[in-house]
Amino acid sequence: MGLGISHNAWHGGYHSFHRWRVYIASLENIPLELMEGYWDGTIFGIHKIEEEVRALETHEWDKTIIDVLINDILNNFPLKWSAFKPSPLHKLFCHSDCDGYINWKYLEDIYKKLEILIKKIPKDLDFCGPVGNVKEKTQAFIDGCKKAFNAKQHLQFR
């Protein structure tokens, strides 16, 4: 079981694919886990910090300031995709990780952007386990996108 993406673009677990996308997004300066569709309601342990701060013996006005700051932070998440400069990779990042497809018309822009980003990936970067070597996995995804684009076929997620 796991995620299979057509044209040999990806074979592996859903969690591995998620880790890979988070890493690729970081190369684009996109904090994927804080974005719409990814954010789980926590940020940098803010809830843990909130509990610890509230437990401190402080003046009432300190607690009010802390409440305002924490609420301000939490009310600004998740980050909206519209707040970021559009990238061809948004189609990859916003796509479901388990079904559907990415239209072949978008694949050329995706693989060309990945060809630029792959140069930033250290040769020996390895996430261990199912992802393995990140550069090799990225190259496989690029190759799969190229195959699908050249055949004018959608990249199928299943």
C-alpha positions as CSV (number, residue, x, y, z in Angstrom):
1,M,0.0,0.0,0.0
2,G,1.0,3.6,-0.1
3,L,1.1,6.3,-2.7
4,G,1.8,5.6,-6.3
5,I,2.0,8.4,-8.8
6,S,1.9,7.5,-12.5
7,H,4.8,7.6,-14.9
8,N,7.1,6.3,-12.1
9,A,7.0,9.8,-10.5
10,W,6.6,8.4,-7.0
11,H,6.3,5.1,-5.1
12,G,6.2,5.2,-1.4
13,G,4.3,6.1,1.7
14,Y,2.0,9.1,2.1
15,H,4.0,10.3,5.0
16,S,7.2,10.2,2.9
17,F,5.5,12.1,0.1
18,H,4.4,14.7,2.7
19,R,8.0,15.1,4.1
20,W,9.3,15.4,0.5
21,R,6.7,18.2,-0.3
22,V,7.5,20.0,2.9
23,Y,11.2,20.0,2.1
24,I,10.7,21.1,-1.5
25,A,8.4,23.9,-0.3
26,S,11.1,25.1,2.1
27,L,13.4,25.5,-0.9
28,E,10.7,27.9,-2.3
29,N,10.5,29.7,1.1
30,I,7.0,28.3,1.7
31,P,6.3,27.1,5.2
32,L,4.0,24.3,4.0
33,E,2.9,23.1,7.4
34,L,1.6,26.6,8.2
35,M,-0.4,26.8,5.0
36,E,-4.1,26.3,4.2
37,G,-4.8,22.6,3.9
38,Y,-1.8,21.7,6.0
39,W,-1.9,23.6,9.2
40,D,-3.1,21.5,12.2
41,G,-3.9,24.4,14.5
42,T,-0.5,24.4,16.3
43,I,2.5,26.6,15.7
44,F,5.9,26.3,17.2
45,G,4.5,24.7,20.3
46,I,2.4,27.8,21.0
47,H,-0.2,25.9,23.0
48,K,2.6,24.4,25.3
49,I,4.0,27.9,25.7
50,E,0.6,29.3,26.4
51,E,0.0,26.7,29.2
52,E,3.3,27.5,30.8
53,V,2.9,31.2,30.6
54,R,-0.6,31.1,32.1
55,A,0.7,29.0,35.0
56,L,3.3,31.7,35.9
57,E,2.5,34.0,38.8
58,T,2.3,37.3,36.9
59,H,0.4,40.5,37.1
60,E,-3.1,40.5,35.6
61,W,-2.0,43.0,32.9
62,D,0.8,40.6,31.8
63,K,-1.8,37.9,31.3
64,T,-3.9,40.2,29.2
65,I,-1.0,41.1,27.0
66,I,-0.1,37.5,26.6
67,D,-3.8,36.7,25.7
68,V,-3.8,39.4,23.0
69,L,-0.5,38.2,21.6
70,I,-1.4,34.6,21.4
71,N,-4.8,35.3,19.9
72,D,-3.2,37.6,17.4
73,I,-0.8,34.8,16.3
74,L,-3.4,32.1,16.1
75,N,-5.9,34.3,14.3
76,N,-3.5,34.8,11.4
77,F,-3.1,31.1,10.6
78,P,-3.3,29.2,8.4
79,L,-1.4,31.2,5.9
80,K,-3.3,31.9,2.7
81,W,-1.8,30.8,-0.6
82,S,-2.8,34.1,-2.1
83,A,-0.3,35.8,0.3
84,F,2.6,34.1,-1.6
85,K,4.1,34.9,-5.0
86,P,2.5,32.3,-7.3
87,S,4.7,29.4,-8.1
88,P,4.2,26.5,-10.6
89,L,4.7,24.3,-7.6
90,H,1.5,25.5,-5.9
91,K,-0.3,22.9,-8.1
92,L,1.8,20.2,-6.5
93,F,1.6,21.6,-3.0
94,C,-2.2,22.2,-3.1
95,H,-2.9,18.8,-4.6
96,S,-4.4,15.9,-2.6
97,D,-1.7,13.4,-1.7
98,C,-3.9,10.4,-2.3
99,D,-6.1,10.7,-5.4
100,G,-6.9,12.7,-8.5
101,Y,-4.4,14.0,-10.9
102,I,-2.4,17.1,-11.9
103,N,-3.4,18.2,-15.4
104,W,-0.6,17.5,-18.0
105,K,-0.7,21.2,-19.0
106,Y,0.8,22.2,-15.7
107,L,3.6,19.5,-15.6
108,E,6.1,21.4,-17.8
109,D,6.1,24.3,-15.4
110,I,6.4,22.0,-12.4
111,Y,9.3,20.0,-13.7
112,K,11.2,23.1,-14.9
113,K,10.8,24.6,-11.5
114,L,12.0,21.4,-9.8
115,E,15.0,21.3,-12.2
116,I,16.0,24.6,-10.7
117,L,15.4,23.6,-7.1
118,I,17.1,20.2,-7.4
119,K,20.4,22.1,-7.7
120,K,19.9,23.3,-4.1
121,I,19.5,19.7,-2.7
122,P,22.6,18.3,-1.2
123,K,23.8,15.1,-3.0
124,D,23.8,13.1,0.2
125,L,20.6,14.4,1.8
126,D,18.7,11.3,2.9
127,F,15.5,11.3,5.0
128,C,16.2,7.6,5.7
129,G,13.4,5.1,5.4
130,P,11.0,5.2,2.5
131,V,12.0,8.6,1.1
132,G,15.7,7.7,0.9
133,N,17.8,10.0,-1.1
134,V,15.9,13.3,-1.6
135,K,17.8,14.3,-4.8
136,E,17.1,10.9,-6.4
137,K,13.4,11.1,-5.4
138,T,13.1,14.6,-6.8
139,Q,14.8,13.5,-10.0
140,A,12.3,10.6,-10.3
141,F,9.4,13.1,-9.8
142,I,10.9,15.4,-12.5
143,D,11.3,12.4,-14.9
144,G,7.7,11.3,-14.2
145,C,6.4,14.8,-14.9
146,K,8.4,15.0,-18.2
147,K,7.0,11.6,-19.3
148,A,3.4,12.5,-18.6
149,F,3.8,16.0,-20.2
150,N,5.4,14.6,-23.3
151,A,2.6,12.0,-23.6
152,K,0.0,14.7,-22.8
153,Q,-1.2,12.6,-20.0
154,H,-2.3,13.6,-16.5
155,L,-0.1,12.7,-13.5
156,Q,-2.3,10.3,-11.7
157,F,-2.2,10.0,-7.8
158,R,-3.5,6.7,-6.5
